[in-house]
Amino acid sequence: MAIERIMKQSWFVLGHRNPDADAICAAIGHASYLRATGDLEAIAARCGEVPPRVKIVLEQAGLEPPMLVDDVRPTAGSICRKTVVAVRQDDTFLMAYRLMVDHGVRAVPVLNNGGEVRGLLHFLDLLQLLLPPATDGRNVKLLHASLENIGATLGASDDCGATPPSDEEGLIMMVGASSQDTVGRRLEAAREEGVVSKYLVICGDRPFVHKQALDYGTRALIVTGGYKPDEKIAFQAKEKGMIILCSPHDTATTVKLALCARKVRNIISDDFMSLASNEVVSRFSGKVAASSQDLFPVVEVGTRRLMGVFSKSDLVDPPRTLLSLVDHNEFSQAVNGVEEAKVVEILDHHRLSGDLVTRDPVRFINEPVGSSSTIVARRFRERDLQPEAPVALCLCAGLVSDTLNLTSPTTTDVDRDMLVWLSELAGVDADEFAEAFFASGSLLLHADAQAIVGTDRKEFNEDGVFLSLSQVEETSFKGLSKRQEELVEELERLRHEYRYELCAILVTDIRRHDSVLLAVGLEELLCKLPFTRSGVNEFSAPGVVSRKKQLFPAVCEAIRLRSD
């Protein structure tokens, strides 16, 4: 049988880890843009949880959250061939042989009735059936198969004797081509040995052999050449329970085909290597290269159902996941495995970082505007395209969030223009939408400390100083004083887990354009921060609303002053 499961190469549009509204919404918008311009396989994705406010927007827009993708390294599932020739463990050797010849393959996976991989069958296994390594003794004559399968393999009629059973038996083949005396001596010896009841006698139109097989009590008789036994023999055979099969083939062909009536399960070994679909190529490539195995089944995680196969040659240059990165250009902030993926393009509005290295040329769009959603919207309009209303609504959310409803110092005229255009397409009033957006999904009131700190968190490495900066926007500081202690504890936990030298969260009141900074880390850095210190870990930062243009430059200055 041929199993065909088509899986096209993935192309994900992804924002940064711990995504904020702009990262999620820009990914949704840009994936829609790519599909509208012909890149039909682009899929919006995320590498973190959806922020509460964005969940509400997605529900309002009638959109599902983007796919969660936490690792983009090539896996066994992404490199394997999905069109697979396979056999069932209860198939006969003849069925397997014909399938392998028809498809030009030399090895196939063997499956049970549930589609789970149980072994591998190689062409050499079938060859050894006809050319066994040892040709002496009784072993070469043994045939483990059901008489029903033998009859089916031969295309034989079975109306001359008892009904052939479907249970597998250990049969001993004997070709009755010798003289009557010789055949008799052989059967007599088998009777004395107590195995004559296992004998499968094969001969042509030789009535005396037919009678001898019946008289000595053999298990079955195969009459070759299209002949049938005498009616009296057939009658007696039915009475004694002996099976008679009438093969249309000559004796030599009948013997060969009878050997091929064995089930595949009787020769396969469970000593083989298979890979779960989620196993990473870079982790198993060495093990595969050292293996003598030539075909490797890929199975579904947890079920062992066959997904595909690959060979060693497929590891020479495995296909890489295609990525469009939005709202970041630092690999340290990107999805796990980005260095093993193929970055197609980058669309961002942040500063450039030093760890951006790609194997291939990329499309790089970096503009000094307030949000990545703004850039996506402008790409639509530059191509005389309009995002659908749900997508426009998402882009509104990303733009409003990152610019604090056009009040952030990062805001430009382009942001203002795009918000007017997007809100018209989405059918909403921009100011009313922004008010409702920020009023919904308060993290301080409804989320735990880990979610508050982690929802919009970015890592930076500035002059060798490893730091983490989070930001949460609220309509007031209500609830902050009650949460402050647990927020500081969460910052300390993160600091020790990731060995940050500074770990901070900026809590911003978007109505008052005021912020409170909670920070833990090296005192030599904390004391250099240009904000009013109101506690051991608390700083007043009036007018500071932008992590990109205000908080991060201030932290960089503190790092520089510490070094002086």
C-alpha positions as CSV (number, residue, x, y, z in Angstrom):
1,M,0.0,0.0,0.0
2,A,1.0,3.6,-0.6
3,I,0.5,6.1,2.2
4,E,0.4,9.7,1.1
5,R,0.3,12.6,3.4
6,I,1.2,15.9,1.8
7,M,2.9,18.5,4.1
8,K,4.2,21.6,2.4
9,Q,7.2,23.5,3.7
10,S,6.2,25.8,6.6
11,W,6.5,29.5,6.3
12,F,5.9,31.2,9.6
13,V,5.4,34.9,10.3
14,L,6.7,35.3,13.9
15,G,7.1,38.1,16.4
16,H,9.5,38.0,19.4
17,R,9.4,35.9,22.5
18,N,7.0,37.0,25.2
19,P,5.0,38.8,22.5
20,D,3.2,42.1,23.1
21,A,0.2,43.3,21.1
22,D,2.3,44.7,18.3
23,A,4.3,41.4,17.8
24,I,1.0,39.3,17.6
25,C,-1.0,41.8,15.5
26,A,1.9,42.6,13.1
27,A,2.4,38.8,12.5
28,I,-1.3,38.4,11.7
29,G,-1.3,41.4,9.4
30,H,1.9,40.6,7.6
31,A,0.9,36.9,7.0
32,S,-2.3,38.3,5.5
33,Y,-0.3,40.7,3.3
34,L,2.0,37.9,2.1
35,R,-1.0,35.7,1.2
36,A,-2.6,38.6,-0.6
37,T,0.6,39.2,-2.7
38,G,1.0,35.5,-3.7
39,D,3.0,33.9,-0.8
40,L,0.1,31.6,-0.1
41,E,1.8,29.4,2.5
42,A,2.5,32.2,5.0
43,I,1.1,31.4,8.4
44,A,0.8,33.8,11.3
45,A,2.5,32.3,14.4
46,R,3.7,33.2,17.9
47,C,6.3,32.0,20.3
48,G,4.6,32.9,23.5
49,E,1.3,33.4,25.2
50,V,-1.3,35.9,23.8
51,P,-1.7,39.0,26.0
52,P,-5.1,39.4,27.6
53,R,-5.9,42.6,25.7
54,V,-5.0,40.9,22.4
55,K,-7.3,37.9,23.2
56,I,-10.2,40.4,23.6
57,V,-9.3,42.0,20.2
58,L,-9.1,38.6,18.5
59,E,-12.5,37.7,19.9
60,Q,-13.9,41.0,18.6
61,A,-12.4,40.4,15.2
62,G,-13.6,36.8,15.1
63,L,-10.0,35.5,14.6
64,E,-8.3,32.5,16.1
65,P,-5.0,33.2,17.9
66,P,-1.9,32.6,15.8
67,M,-0.3,29.1,15.9
68,L,2.0,28.6,18.8
69,V,5.5,27.7,17.5
70,D,8.2,27.3,20.1
71,D,11.0,25.8,18.0
72,V,11.7,26.0,14.3
73,R,14.7,23.7,13.9
74,P,14.3,21.0,11.2
75,T,12.8,17.9,12.6
76,A,12.3,14.3,11.4
77,G,8.8,15.3,10.5
78,S,9.8,18.2,8.4
79,I,12.5,16.4,6.3
80,C,10.7,13.1,5.7
81,R,9.1,12.0,2.5
82,K,5.3,11.9,3.1
83,T,4.5,9.6,0.1
84,V,5.4,6.2,1.6
85,V,5.2,2.7,0.2
86,A,4.5,0.4,3.2
87,V,3.2,-3.1,3.8
88,R,1.1,-4.6,6.6
89,Q,2.6,-7.2,8.9
90,D,-0.2,-9.7,7.8
91,D,0.6,-9.2,4.1
92,T,2.2,-12.1,2.3
93,F,5.7,-12.0,0.9
94,L,4.3,-12.1,-2.6
95,M,2.2,-9.0,-1.9
96,A,5.2,-7.2,-0.5
97,Y,7.5,-8.3,-3.3
98,R,5.1,-7.1,-6.0
99,L,4.5,-3.8,-4.2
100,M,8.3,-3.2,-3.9
101,V,8.9,-4.0,-7.6
102,D,6.0,-1.9,-8.8
103,H,7.3,1.2,-6.9
104,G,11.0,0.5,-7.4
105,V,12.0,0.5,-3.7
106,R,14.3,-1.8,-1.9
107,A,13.0,-1.3,1.7
108,V,9.6,-0.6,3.2
109,P,8.2,0.0,6.6
110,V,6.0,-2.7,8.0
111,L,2.8,-1.6,9.8
112,N,0.2,-3.2,12.0
113,N,-3.5,-2.7,11.3
114,G,-3.5,0.5,13.3
115,G,-0.8,2.1,11.1
116,E,1.9,1.8,13.7
117,V,5.5,0.8,12.6
118,R,6.5,-2.6,13.6
119,G,9.6,-3.2,11.5
120,L,11.4,-2.9,8.2
121,L,11.3,-5.3,5.3
122,H,14.3,-5.3,2.9
123,F,14.5,-6.8,-0.6
124,L,17.4,-9.0,0.7
125,D,14.9,-10.5,3.2
126,L,12.8,-11.7,0.2
127,L,15.9,-12.9,-1.7
128,Q,16.9,-15.1,1.2
129,L,13.5,-16.7,1.0
130,L,14.4,-18.2,-2.4
131,L,18.1,-18.5,-1.8
132,P,18.5,-19.5,1.8
133,P,22.0,-19.3,3.3
134,A,21.8,-22.9,4.4
135,T,20.4,-25.5,2.0
136,D,20.8,-28.7,4.0
137,G,18.5,-30.3,6.5
138,R,14.8,-29.9,7.0
139,N,14.8,-26.1,7.6
140,V,15.0,-25.4,3.9
141,K,11.7,-27.3,3.5
142,L,9.8,-25.6,6.3
143,L,7.0,-23.3,5.5
144,H,5.2,-21.3,8.2
145,A,2.0,-20.1,6.6
146,S,-1.7,-20.8,6.6
147,L,-3.2,-23.1,4.0
148,E,-5.7,-20.4,3.2
149,N,-2.9,-17.9,2.3
150,I,-1.1,-20.6,0.3
151,G,-4.2,-21.2,-1.7
152,A,-4.7,-17.5,-2.3
153,T,-1.1,-17.0,-3.2
154,L,-1.3,-19.8,-5.8
155,G,-4.7,-18.8,-7.1
156,A,-5.6,-22.4,-6.4
157,S,-9.0,-24.0,-6.2
158,D,-9.8,-25.7,-2.9
159,D,-13.1,-27.6,-3.6
160,C,-11.5,-31.1,-3.7
161,G,-10.8,-31.6,0.0
162,A,-11.4,-30.0,3.4
163,T,-11.7,-26.2,3.7
164,P,-8.2,-24.7,4.2
165,P,-7.9,-23.0,7.6
166,S,-6.7,-19.5,8.1
167,D,-4.4,-20.3,11.1
168,E,-0.7,-20.3,10.4
169,E,1.0,-23.7,10.6
170,G,4.5,-25.1,10.5
171,L,4.4,-27.2,7.3
172,I,7.1,-29.4,5.7
173,M,7.1,-29.3,1.9
174,M,7.8,-32.4,-0.1
175,V,7.8,-32.6,-3.9
176,G,6.4,-35.9,-5.0
177,A,8.5,-36.2,-8.1
178,S,10.2,-39.5,-7.3
179,S,9.1,-43.1,-7.9
180,Q,6.2,-44.6,-6.0
181,D,8.6,-46.6,-3.8
182,T,10.8,-43.6,-3.0
183,V,7.8,-41.4,-2.1
184,G,6.5,-44.2,0.1
185,R,9.8,-44.6,1.9
186,R,9.9,-40.8,2.6
187,L,6.4,-40.7,3.9
188,E,7.0,-43.8,6.0
189,A,10.1,-42.3,7.5
190,A,8.1,-39.1,8.3
191,R,5.4,-41.2,10.0
192,E,7.9,-43.0,12.1
193,E,9.3,-39.7,13.1
194,G,5.8,-38.4,14.0
195,V,5.8,-35.5,11.6
196,V,3.9,-36.8,8.6
197,S,0.8,-34.9,9.7
198,K,2.8,-31.7,8.9
199,Y,3.7,-32.7,5.4
200,L,2.6,-30.6,2.4
201,V,2.9,-32.9,-0.6
202,I,3.3,-31.1,-4.0
203,C,3.1,-33.0,-7.3
204,G,1.4,-33.0,-10.7
205,D,-0.9,-35.5,-12.3
206,R,0.4,-38.5,-10.3
207,P,-2.5,-40.4,-8.8
208,F,-0.3,-42.8,-6.8
209,V,1.2,-39.9,-5.0
210,H,-2.2,-38.5,-4.3
211,K,-3.2,-41.8,-2.7
212,Q,0.0,-42.1,-0.7
213,A,-0.5,-38.6,0.7
214,L,-4.0,-39.5,1.7
215,D,-3.1,-42.9,3.1
216,Y,-0.2,-41.7,5.2
217,G,-2.3,-38.9,6.7
218,T,-0.4,-35.8,5.3
219,R,-1.7,-32.4,6.1
220,A,-2.3,-31.3,2.6
221,L,-1.8,-32.0,-1.0
222,I,-1.2,-29.5,-3.8
223,V,-1.9,-30.8,-7.3
224,T,-0.1,-28.7,-9.9
225,G,-0.4,-28.0,-13.6
226,G,-4.1,-27.3,-13.4
227,Y,-4.9,-31.0,-12.7
228,K,-7.4,-32.3,-10.2
229,P,-7.3,-35.6,-8.2
230,D,-9.6,-38.5,-8.7
231,E,-13.1,-38.0,-7.3
232,K,-12.6,-40.9,-5.0
233,I,-9.5,-39.3,-3.5
234,A,-11.3,-36.0,-3.2
235,F,-14.2,-37.6,-1.4
236,Q,-11.9,-39.5,1.0
237,A,-9.8,-36.3,1.6
238,K,-12.9,-34.4,2.8
239,E,-13.8,-37.3,5.1
240,K,-10.3,-37.4,6.6
241,G,-10.0,-33.6,6.8
242,M,-7.1,-33.4,4.4
243,I,-6.8,-30.2,2.3
244,I,-6.3,-30.5,-1.4
245,L,-5.3,-27.4,-3.4
246,C,-5.3,-27.4,-7.2
247,S,-2.7,-25.0,-8.5
248,P,-2.8,-23.7,-12.0
249,H,1.0,-23.5,-12.1
250,D,3.7,-26.1,-12.8
251,T,5.4,-27.7,-9.9
252,A,8.5,-25.5,-9.8
253,T,6.5,-22.3,-9.9
254,T,4.1,-23.7,-7.3
255,V,6.9,-24.4,-4.9
256,K,8.3,-20.8,-5.3
257,L,4.9,-19.2,-4.9
258,A,4.0,-21.3,-1.9
259,L,7.1,-20.0,-0.1
260,C,5.8,-16.5,-0.7
261,A,2.6,-17.2,1.2
262,R,4.4,-16.5,4.5
263,K,3.3,-13.4,6.3
264,V,5.7,-10.5,6.5
265,R,5.5,-10.6,10.3
266,N,7.5,-13.9,10.3
267,I,10.7,-12.3,9.1
268,I,10.8,-8.7,10.2
269,S,12.9,-7.7,13.2
270,D,12.0,-5.2,15.8
271,D,15.7,-4.2,16.0
272,F,15.4,-1.0,13.9
273,M,15.6,2.8,14.4
274,S,12.6,5.0,14.0
275,L,12.4,8.7,14.8
276,A,9.5,10.6,16.4
277,S,8.3,13.5,14.2
278,N,9.4,16.1,16.7
279,E,13.0,14.9,17.0
280,V,15.5,17.6,15.9
281,V,17.7,16.8,13.0
282,S,20.8,18.2,14.5
283,R,20.4,15.9,17.5
284,F,20.0,12.6,15.7
285,S,22.0,13.1,12.5
286,G,25.2,11.6,14.0
287,K,23.3,8.5,15.2
288,V,21.7,8.1,11.8
289,A,25.0,8.5,10.0
290,A,26.6,5.7,12.2
291,S,23.7,3.3,11.6
292,S,23.9,0.5,9.0
293,Q,20.2,1.1,8.4
294,D,19.3,2.6,5.0
295,L,15.7,3.7,5.6
296,F,14.3,5.5,8.7
297,P,10.6,5.6,9.5
298,V,9.2,8.8,11.1
299,V,6.3,8.2,13.5
300,E,3.8,10.4,15.2
301,V,4.6,11.4,18.8
302,G,3.0,9.0,21.2
303,T,1.3,6.8,18.7
304,R,4.1,5.4,16.5
305,R,1.8,5.8,13.5
306,L,3.8,6.2,10.3
307,M,4.2,9.8,9.0
308,G,6.9,9.3,6.5
309,V,10.4,8.0,5.8
310,F,13.8,9.5,5.1
311,S,17.3,8.2,4.1
312,K,20.7,9.4,4.9
313,S,20.9,11.5,1.8
314,D,18.0,13.5,3.1
315,L,20.3,14.8,5.8
316,V,22.8,16.4,3.5
317,D,20.9,19.6,3.2
318,P,17.6,19.3,5.1
319,P,14.8,21.8,4.2
320,R,14.7,24.7,6.6
321,T,11.6,26.4,8.1
322,L,10.9,29.7,6.3
323,L,10.6,32.7,8.6
324,S,9.4,36.2,8.4
325,L,10.4,38.0,11.6
326,V,8.3,40.9,12.7
327,D,8.8,43.5,15.5
328,H,12.4,42.4,16.3
329,N,15.7,41.9,14.6
330,E,17.7,40.3,17.4
331,F,18.1,36.5,17.3
332,S,18.3,36.6,21.1
333,Q,14.7,37.6,21.1
334,A,13.6,35.2,18.3
335,V,12.0,31.8,18.4
336,N,14.1,28.9,19.5
337,G,16.1,27.4,16.6
338,V,16.1,30.5,14.4
339,E,19.7,29.9,13.6
340,E,18.8,26.7,11.8
341,A,15.8,28.2,9.9
342,K,15.8,30.2,6.7
343,V,15.0,33.8,7.5
344,V,13.3,35.2,4.4
345,E,12.6,38.8,5.7
346,I,12.7,41.0,8.7
347,L,10.2,43.8,9.4
348,D,10.9,45.9,12.4
349,H,10.9,49.4,13.9
350,H,13.6,48.9,16.6
351,R,17.4,49.6,16.6
352,L,19.7,47.1,14.9
353,S,21.6,44.6,17.0
354,G,24.9,42.8,16.6
355,D,23.7,39.2,16.6
356,L,21.8,39.3,13.4
357,V,23.5,36.8,11.1
358,T,21.8,35.0,8.2
359,R,23.1,32.4,5.7
360,D,21.2,33.9,2.8
361,P,20.3,37.4,1.7
362,V,17.0,38.7,3.2
363,R,14.5,41.4,2.7
364,F,15.1,43.8,5.5
365,I,12.6,46.5,6.3
366,N,13.3,48.7,9.3
367,E,11.6,52.0,9.7
368,P,11.6,54.7,12.4
369,V,7.9,54.5,13.2
370,G,5.9,53.8,16.3
371,S,4.9,50.2,15.6
372,S,5.5,47.2,13.3
373,S,1.8,47.2,12.6
374,T,2.2,50.6,11.0
375,I,4.8,49.2,8.6
376,V,2.5,46.3,7.7
377,A,-0.4,48.7,7.1
378,R,1.7,50.9,4.8
379,R,2.8,47.8,2.8
380,F,-0.8,47.1,2.1
381,R,-1.6,50.6,1.0
382,E,1.5,50.9,-1.1
383,R,0.3,47.8,-3.1
384,D,-3.2,49.3,-3.4
385,L,-4.5,46.5,-1.2
386,Q,-6.8,46.7,1.8
387,P,-6.6,44.3,4.7
388,E,-9.9,42.7,5.6
389,A,-11.8,44.3,8.5
390,P,-10.7,41.7,11.1
391,V,-7.1,42.1,10.1
392,A,-7.4,45.9,10.1
393,L,-8.8,45.8,13.6
394,C,-5.8,43.7,14.8
395,L,-3.4,46.2,13.2
396,C,-5.2,49.0,15.0
397,A,-4.6,47.2,18.3
398,G,-0.9,46.7,17.6
399,L,-0.4,50.4,16.5
400,V,-2.4,51.8,19.4
401,S,-0.6,49.6,21.9
402,D,2.9,50.4,20.8
403,T,2.3,54.2,20.5
404,L,0.1,54.5,23.6
405,N,-2.7,55.8,21.3
406,L,-0.3,58.1,19.4
407,T,1.1,59.7,22.6
408,S,4.4,57.9,22.8
409,P,7.6,59.8,21.8
410,T,8.0,57.1,19.2
411,T,4.9,58.2,17.3
412,T,5.2,59.6,13.8
413,D,2.9,61.2,11.2
414,V,2.9,57.8,9.4
415,D,1.5,56.2,12.5
416,R,-1.3,58.8,12.7
417,D,-2.1,58.4,9.0
418,M,-2.2,54.6,9.2
419,L,-4.4,54.6,12.3
420,V,-7.0,56.7,10.5
421,W,-7.0,54.4,7.5
422,L,-7.1,51.2,9.5
423,S,-9.9,52.3,11.8
424,E,-12.0,53.2,8.7
425,L,-11.4,49.8,7.3
426,A,-12.2,48.1,10.6
427,G,-15.3,50.2,11.1
428,V,-14.4,51.6,14.5
429,D,-13.7,55.0,16.0
430,A,-10.0,55.2,16.7
431,D,-10.3,57.0,20.1
432,E,-13.1,54.8,21.3
433,F,-11.3,51.7,20.3
434,A,-8.1,52.8,22.0
435,E,-10.0,53.7,25.2
436,A,-11.7,50.3,25.3
437,F,-8.4,48.5,24.4
438,F,-6.5,49.9,27.3
439,A,-9.4,49.6,29.7
440,S,-9.6,45.8,29.0
441,G,-7.5,43.0,30.3
442,S,-5.7,44.7,33.2
443,L,-2.7,42.6,34.1
444,L,-2.3,44.2,37.5
445,L,-5.8,43.3,38.5
446,H,-6.2,39.9,36.9
447,A,-2.9,38.2,36.2
448,D,-0.3,36.5,38.4
449,A,3.2,38.0,38.8
450,Q,4.8,35.7,36.4
451,A,2.3,36.7,33.6
452,I,2.7,40.4,34.4
453,V,6.5,40.3,34.2
454,G,6.6,37.9,31.3
455,T,3.9,39.1,28.9
456,D,6.0,41.8,27.2
457,R,9.6,41.0,28.2
458,K,12.7,41.5,26.2
459,E,16.3,40.4,26.8
460,F,19.2,42.6,25.8
461,N,23.0,42.3,25.9
462,E,24.5,45.7,26.1
463,D,28.3,45.9,26.3
464,G,28.4,42.5,27.9
465,V,25.6,43.3,30.4
466,F,22.8,40.8,30.2
467,L,19.5,42.3,31.2
468,S,15.7,41.9,31.0
469,L,13.2,44.8,30.5
470,S,9.5,44.2,30.7
471,Q,6.6,46.7,30.3
472,V,3.0,46.7,31.2
473,E,0.5,49.5,30.2
474,E,-2.4,50.3,32.6
475,T,-5.0,53.0,32.8
476,S,-4.0,53.7,36.4
477,F,-1.6,52.5,39.1
478,K,-4.6,50.9,40.9
479,G,-3.5,47.7,42.4
480,L,0.3,48.3,41.9
481,S,1.0,48.8,45.6
482,K,-0.6,45.5,46.5
483,R,1.3,43.6,43.8
484,Q,4.7,45.3,44.2
485,E,6.2,42.8,46.6
486,E,5.4,39.7,44.5
487,L,6.5,41.5,41.3
488,V,9.9,42.2,42.8
489,E,10.1,38.5,43.9
490,E,9.3,37.4,40.3
491,L,12.0,39.8,39.0
492,E,14.5,38.2,41.5
493,R,13.5,34.7,40.4
494,L,14.1,35.6,36.7
495,R,17.4,37.3,37.6
496,H,18.8,34.2,39.3
497,E,17.4,31.8,36.7
498,Y,18.9,33.6,33.7
499,R,21.8,35.3,35.5
500,Y,20.7,38.8,34.5
501,E,22.7,41.7,35.9
502,L,19.6,43.9,35.8
503,C,15.9,42.8,35.6
504,A,13.2,45.4,35.6
505,I,9.6,46.1,34.7
506,L,8.1,49.5,33.7
507,V,4.6,49.9,34.8
508,T,3.1,52.7,32.7
509,D,-0.1,54.8,33.4
510,I,-1.1,55.6,29.9
511,R,-3.6,58.3,31.0
512,R,-1.1,60.3,33.1
513,H,1.9,59.5,31.0
514,D,3.7,58.4,34.1
515,S,5.6,55.2,35.0
516,V,7.0,53.3,38.0
517,L,10.1,51.2,37.5
518,L,10.6,48.1,39.6
519,A,14.2,46.8,39.2
520,V,16.5,44.3,40.8
521,G,20.2,43.6,40.0
522,L,23.6,45.0,40.6
523,E,23.6,48.0,42.9
524,E,26.3,49.6,40.9
525,L,23.7,49.7,38.0
526,L,20.7,50.6,40.0
527,C,22.3,53.6,41.6
528,K,23.2,55.0,38.1
529,L,19.6,54.9,36.8
530,P,18.5,58.5,36.1
531,F,15.2,58.1,38.0
532,T,14.1,59.1,41.4
533,R,14.6,56.2,43.8
534,S,11.6,55.8,46.1
535,G,12.5,52.4,47.5
536,V,15.1,49.7,47.4
537,N,13.7,48.4,44.1
538,E,11.3,51.2,43.2
539,F,11.9,54.2,40.9
540,S,9.7,57.0,39.9
541,A,9.9,57.7,36.2
542,P,7.5,60.5,35.3
543,G,7.0,61.1,31.5
544,V,8.7,57.8,30.7
545,V,6.4,55.7,28.6
546,S,8.6,54.1,25.9
547,R,10.9,51.2,26.6
548,K,12.6,51.7,23.2
549,K,13.2,55.5,23.3
550,Q,13.3,56.3,27.0
551,L,13.9,53.3,29.3
552,F,16.5,51.4,27.3
553,P,18.7,54.4,26.5
554,A,18.6,55.3,30.2
555,V,19.7,51.8,31.2
556,C,22.5,51.9,28.5
557,E,23.7,55.2,30.0
558,A,23.8,53.6,33.5
559,I,25.9,50.8,32.1
560,R,28.3,53.4,30.5
561,L,28.5,55.4,33.7
562,R,29.3,52.3,35.7
563,S,32.2,51.5,33.4
564,D,33.7,55.0,33.6
